[in-house]
Amino acid sequence: MKSRQLLNMWTEWLTASEKMLRCLHEQTVAVTLRDVQRVERLQPELDELTEMIRIIDSKALTEAKWLAEELGASTLSLRGLVSVLDKTEAAQVQLTANKVLSASQNIQDVVSKNRKLFESEMTFINGTLTLIAKAAVSGKSPYRTRKNNSVSVLVDAAA
């Protein structure tokens, strides 16, 4: 089987992507629960898995290009590679490539969802700090403990 090395790399990529997806779902839970320590604990693992996936992806791309050139594919693409392999091997390569594409889309979707959650939390924090700042400068406020003409207050950059 000519594509064995490529298939092994993609299998390794799929294994790493499953770990990353689990970690991303745990991050979703941590952000939803506003568990900052858990989010901080997960970040190094996510960084490590991201780097691992990038390395494997780079190696797999190099292997796929080399294999396509070696077999004389008309184009240096997955289609070109599949076209020069025998039917069984081509089907296996195409199936594995589809799994990789599907897994990468799932990861992108969860990353996008988590990014929106982080943005929502930052908006919430910004709103809360803005309310506290406004209450601190008002005459009647539980945040104002003493009377001072030059009060240092948080300023909302958006305002």
C-alpha positions as CSV (number, residue, x, y, z in Angstrom):
1,M,0.0,0.0,0.0
2,K,1.6,3.2,-1.2
3,S,-0.4,5.6,1.0
4,R,0.3,3.8,4.3
5,Q,2.4,6.6,5.7
6,L,-0.1,9.3,4.8
7,L,-3.0,7.3,6.3
8,N,-1.0,6.7,9.5
9,M,-0.4,10.5,9.8
10,W,-4.1,11.2,9.2
11,T,-5.0,8.6,11.8
12,E,-2.6,10.3,14.3
13,W,-4.2,13.7,13.4
14,L,-7.7,12.3,14.0
15,T,-6.6,11.0,17.4
16,A,-5.1,14.4,18.4
17,S,-8.2,16.2,17.1
18,E,-10.5,14.0,19.3
19,K,-8.4,15.0,22.3
20,M,-8.6,18.6,21.3
21,L,-12.4,18.4,20.8
22,R,-12.9,17.0,24.3
23,C,-10.7,19.7,25.7
24,L,-12.6,22.4,23.8
25,H,-15.9,21.0,25.2
26,E,-14.5,21.1,28.7
27,Q,-13.4,24.7,28.0
28,T,-17.0,25.5,26.9
29,V,-18.3,24.1,30.3
30,A,-15.7,26.1,32.2
31,V,-16.6,29.3,30.5
32,T,-20.3,28.7,31.0
33,L,-19.7,28.1,34.7
34,R,-17.3,31.0,34.9
35,D,-14.7,28.8,36.3
36,V,-11.6,30.9,35.6
37,Q,-9.1,28.5,37.2
38,R,-10.4,25.6,35.0
39,V,-10.1,27.8,31.9
40,E,-6.5,28.7,32.8
41,R,-5.7,25.0,33.5
42,L,-7.0,23.9,30.1
43,Q,-5.2,26.6,28.0
44,P,-1.7,25.0,28.0
45,E,-3.2,21.6,27.0
46,L,-5.2,23.3,24.1
47,D,-2.0,25.1,23.0
48,E,-0.1,21.8,23.0
49,L,-2.7,20.0,21.1
50,T,-3.0,22.8,18.5
51,E,0.7,22.7,17.9
52,M,0.7,18.9,17.7
53,I,-2.1,19.1,15.1
54,R,-0.2,21.8,13.1
55,I,2.9,19.6,13.0
56,I,1.1,16.5,11.9
57,D,-0.9,18.5,9.3
58,S,2.3,19.9,7.9
59,K,3.9,16.5,7.7
60,A,0.8,15.0,6.1
61,L,0.7,17.7,3.5
62,T,4.4,17.1,2.6
63,E,3.8,13.4,2.4
64,A,0.7,13.8,0.2
65,K,2.6,16.1,-2.2
66,W,5.5,13.7,-2.3
67,L,3.2,10.7,-2.9
68,A,1.3,12.6,-5.7
69,E,4.6,13.5,-7.4
70,E,6.0,9.9,-7.0
71,L,2.9,8.4,-8.5
72,G,2.7,11.0,-11.3
73,A,-0.6,12.6,-10.4
74,S,-1.7,15.2,-12.8
75,T,-2.4,17.7,-10.0
76,L,-0.9,18.0,-6.5
77,S,-4.2,17.7,-4.8
78,L,-6.2,15.0,-3.1
79,R,-8.2,14.4,-6.3
80,G,-5.0,14.0,-8.2
81,L,-3.6,11.6,-5.7
82,V,-6.8,9.5,-5.5
83,S,-7.0,9.3,-9.3
84,V,-3.6,7.5,-9.5
85,L,-4.2,5.0,-6.7
86,D,-6.0,1.7,-7.2
87,K,-9.7,1.7,-6.3
88,T,-9.4,0.1,-2.8
89,E,-6.6,2.4,-1.7
90,A,-8.2,5.4,-3.3
91,A,-11.4,4.8,-1.4
92,Q,-9.5,4.4,1.9
93,V,-7.6,7.6,1.3
94,Q,-10.7,9.5,0.3
95,L,-12.6,8.2,3.4
96,T,-9.8,9.2,5.7
97,A,-9.5,12.6,4.1
98,N,-13.2,13.1,4.6
99,K,-12.9,12.2,8.3
100,V,-10.1,14.7,8.7
101,L,-12.2,17.5,7.0
102,S,-15.2,16.7,9.1
103,A,-13.1,16.7,12.3
104,S,-11.5,20.0,11.4
105,Q,-14.9,21.6,10.8
106,N,-16.1,20.3,14.2
107,I,-13.1,21.9,15.9
108,Q,-13.6,25.2,14.0
109,D,-17.3,25.2,15.1
110,V,-16.5,24.6,18.8
111,V,-13.6,27.2,18.7
112,S,-16.0,29.7,17.2
113,K,-18.7,29.0,19.8
114,N,-16.1,29.3,22.6
115,R,-14.9,32.6,21.1
116,K,-18.4,34.0,21.2
117,L,-18.8,32.8,24.8
118,F,-15.6,34.6,25.8
119,E,-16.7,37.8,24.0
120,S,-20.1,37.6,25.8
121,E,-18.3,37.3,29.1
122,M,-16.1,40.2,28.3
123,T,-19.1,42.3,27.4
124,F,-20.8,41.3,30.7
125,I,-17.7,42.3,32.6
126,N,-17.4,45.6,30.8
127,G,-21.1,46.3,31.5
128,T,-20.7,45.4,35.2
129,L,-17.6,47.6,35.6
130,T,-19.4,50.5,33.8
131,L,-22.3,50.3,36.2
132,I,-19.9,50.2,39.2
133,A,-18.0,53.2,37.8
134,K,-21.3,55.2,37.3
135,A,-22.5,54.2,40.8
136,A,-19.2,55.3,42.3
137,V,-19.5,58.8,41.0
138,S,-23.2,59.3,41.9
139,G,-24.1,60.9,45.2
140,K,-25.9,57.9,46.6
141,S,-24.0,54.7,46.1
142,P,-22.9,51.7,48.2
143,Y,-19.6,52.0,46.4
144,R,-18.9,55.5,47.5
145,T,-17.7,55.4,51.1
146,R,-16.3,58.9,51.6
147,K,-16.9,62.2,50.1
148,N,-14.0,63.3,47.8
149,N,-14.1,65.8,45.0
150,S,-11.4,64.0,43.0
151,V,-12.6,60.5,42.9
152,S,-10.6,58.0,40.8
153,V,-13.1,55.9,38.9
154,L,-12.9,53.2,36.3
155,V,-13.6,54.7,32.9
156,D,-15.5,52.8,30.2
157,A,-13.4,53.1,27.0
158,A,-16.4,52.6,24.8
159,A,-18.2,55.7,26.4
